[in-house]
Amino acid sequence: MQEEVNDNKNSSLNIGAKIKDYLQLIKMSLSIMVAFSCVISFLLTPNLESKYENPLLMALLLAIGGLLVIGGANAINHVVEKETDALMKRTASRPIASGRMTVMEGWIFALTIGLSGIFILAYFFNNLSAGLAGLGLFLYAFIYTPLKKVNAIAVLVGALPGALPCLIGWTAGTDELSIGGWTLFFLQFFWQFPHFWAIAWVAHQDYTNAGFKLLPSKQGPTKFTALQTVIYSLLLIPIGVIPYFIGISGWVSLIIVAIANFFMVIQCVNLYRNMDVKSARRVMFGSYIYLAVVLLALLGDKV
């Protein structure tokens, strides 16, 4: 009897560990953040109530589909970078890099959830949003991921699939590529540069040991790199006012977005002045807050 209890206990522990590994494989926090921008973009589309009987239910389906596609792309990233992950302290414990999961299992899981997500978008929404999701998965997993070891232009390439969720959400609600979707796309596109360079600054040594070339300067964290974060944060200012002029948002969100843009620029300027990891970490965490505040402000004007 005791042996049976122990077997059941061990089985539960094994199942729990496997689920934990799968969640780590899809990078749950990153997937949720990206799916969040997809859903907000969907809810910002005009005439949503007349197009869908239950917009909130459709938003939930979009979130599920988006999470599966994004999770699939992240899982492929784990498979492709298993040897590189094993070289970095931050990623050495990942399921495939550590050997807890086989490469074949990783591929099967990644392709299964990725294709399932694309199917959900095609079936419940339209082929355009599904096609964009497939494009994003391909660019992230098979172009951006290997390019990280070749040239810093990988950040530019990676920013494309990183911003596509906004376009996916918009097309899911409108069935077309229009100015509203492109505005949200470019907002998230330019946001990624100071965000990701801040991450690369903080983890520079780890990335260098793994052979990644992600900062705009070959010398690493330099004044030139910090200046680039300032320039891209400044580009967010004119993009941030476009939603107001095309009718997506009102005065309240315009003011909130302007304050958020000022906050981002200040953080990046401080990085340029101080040139330290502490300032880079503030840009990194500040960029998370920025994106959430801006998207919620735009949505708040609509509701």
FENTA-V19677 format. One record per residue. SS is DSSP state (H for helix, E for strand, L for the rest). NEAR is the number of other C-alpha atoms within 8 Angstrom. D_CENTER is the distance of its C-alpha to the mean C-alpha in whole Angstrom. Layout:
# FENTA-V19677
SS_NEAR_D_CENTER ; SS_NEAR_D_CENTER
This chain:
# FENTA-V19677
L_4_49 ; H_5_47 ; H_6_46 ; H_7_44 ; H_8_43 ; H_8_41 ; H_8_40 ; H_8_38 ; H_8_37 ; H_8_35 ; H_8_34 ; H_8_32 ; H_8_31 ; H_8_30 ; H_8_28 ; H_8_26 ; H_8_25 ; H_8_24 ; H_8_22 ; H_8_20 ; H_10_20 ; H_8_18 ; H_9_16 ; H_10_15 ; H_13_14 ; L_13_12 ; L_11_10 ; H_10_10 ; H_6_9 ; H_7_6 ; H_12_6 ; H_9_8 ; H_8_6 ; H_11_4 ; H_13_8 ; H_9_9 ; H_12_9 ; H_17_10 ; H_13_13 ; H_13_14 ; H_14_14 ; H_15_16 ; H_12_18 ; L_11_19 ; L_12_21 ; L_6_24 ; L_6_27 ; H_11_25 ; H_8_27 ; H_6_30 ; H_7_28 ; L_8_27 ; L_6_29 ; L_7_27 ; H_10_23 ; H_6_22 ; H_7_23 ; H_10_21 ; H_11_18 ; H_8_18 ; H_10_18 ; H_13_15 ; H_12_13 ; H_9_15 ; H_14_15 ; H_13_11 ; H_12_10 ; H_12_13 ; H_17_11 ; H_14_8 ; H_16_10 ; H_17_13 ; H_15_11 ; H_13_10 ; H_15_13 ; H_13_15 ; H_10_13 ; H_14_15 ; H_11_18 ; H_9_18 ; L_10_18 ; H_10_20 ; H_8_23 ; H_9_21 ; H_14_19 ; L_12_23 ; L_10_23 ; L_12_21 ; L_8_22 ; L_7_18 ; L_10_18 ; L_11_21 ; L_9_21 ; L_12_19 ; L_11_21 ; L_13_21 ; L_15_22 ; L_10_24 ; L_7_26 ; L_7_26 ; L_9_24 ; L_8_25 ; H_8_24 ; H_6_25 ; H_8_24 ; H_14_20 ; H_11_21 ; H_8_22 ; H_10_20 ; H_14_17 ; H_10_19 ; H_9_20 ; H_12_17 ; H_15_15 ; H_10_18 ; H_11_19 ; H_14_16 ; H_14_17 ; H_10_20 ; H_12_19 ; H_15_18 ; H_12_21 ; H_8_24 ; H_8_23 ; L_10_21 ; L_11_22 ; H_9_22 ; H_12_20 ; H_16_17 ; H_13_17 ; H_9_18 ; H_11_15 ; H_14_13 ; H_10_15 ; H_9_15 ; H_12_11 ; H_14_12 ; H_10_14 ; H_13_13 ; H_13_10 ; H_12_13 ; H_8_16 ; H_10_16 ; H_13_13 ; H_12_14 ; H_9_18 ; H_10_18 ; L_13_16 ; L_8_20 ; L_9_21 ; L_9_20 ; L_11_18 ; L_9_18 ; H_13_15 ; H_12_13 ; H_9_14 ; H_11_13 ; H_11_10 ; H_12_9 ; H_11_10 ; H_13_8 ; H_13_5 ; H_12_8 ; H_12_9 ; H_15_8 ; H_17_10 ; H_17_13 ; H_15_13 ; H_17_14 ; H_18_16 ; H_14_18 ; H_13_18 ; H_13_20 ; H_10_22 ; L_10_23 ; L_7_22 ; L_10_21 ; L_6_22 ; H_6_22 ; H_11_20 ; H_13_17 ; H_10_17 ; H_11_17 ; H_11_14 ; H_13_12 ; H_10_14 ; H_11_13 ; H_12_9 ; H_12_10 ; H_13_13 ; H_13_11 ; H_10_9 ; H_13_12 ; H_17_14 ; H_12_11 ; H_10_10 ; H_12_14 ; H_12_15 ; H_11_13 ; H_11_15 ; H_12_18 ; H_9_18 ; L_8_18 ; H_10_20 ; H_6_23 ; H_10_21 ; H_12_19 ; H_9_22 ; H_9_24 ; H_10_22 ; L_8_22 ; L_10_19 ; L_12_19 ; L_12_16 ; L_12_18 ; L_10_20 ; L_9_23 ; L_6_25 ; L_5_27 ; L_10_23 ; L_11_23 ; L_9_25 ; H_8_26 ; H_8_25 ; H_13_22 ; H_14_22 ; H_11_23 ; H_10_20 ; H_12_18 ; H_13_21 ; H_8_21 ; H_12_18 ; H_15_18 ; H_10_21 ; H_9_20 ; H_12_17 ; H_10_21 ; H_8_22 ; H_11_19 ; H_12_19 ; H_11_23 ; H_9_22 ; H_13_21 ; H_11_25 ; H_7_27 ; L_8_25 ; L_7_26 ; L_12_23 ; L_13_23 ; L_10_26 ; H_7_28 ; H_8_26 ; H_13_23 ; H_12_24 ; H_8_25 ; H_11_22 ; H_13_20 ; H_11_23 ; H_8_23 ; H_11_19 ; H_14_19 ; H_8_23 ; H_8_21 ; H_13_18 ; H_11_21 ; H_8_23 ; H_12_21 ; H_16_20 ; H_11_24 ; H_10_25 ; H_13_23 ; H_11_25 ; H_6_28 ; H_7_28 ; L_13_26 ; L_7_25 ; H_8_22 ; H_6_23 ; H_12_22 ; H_15_19 ; H_11_18 ; H_9_18 ; H_15_16 ; H_13_13 ; H_8_14 ; H_10_15 ; H_12_12 ; H_9_11 ; H_8_14 ; H_11_14 ; H_10_11 ; H_8_12 ; H_11_16 ; H_12_15 ; H_10_14 ; H_9_16 ; H_12_19 ; H_14_19 ; H_12_19 ; H_8_22 ; H_10_24 ; H_8_24 ; L_4_25
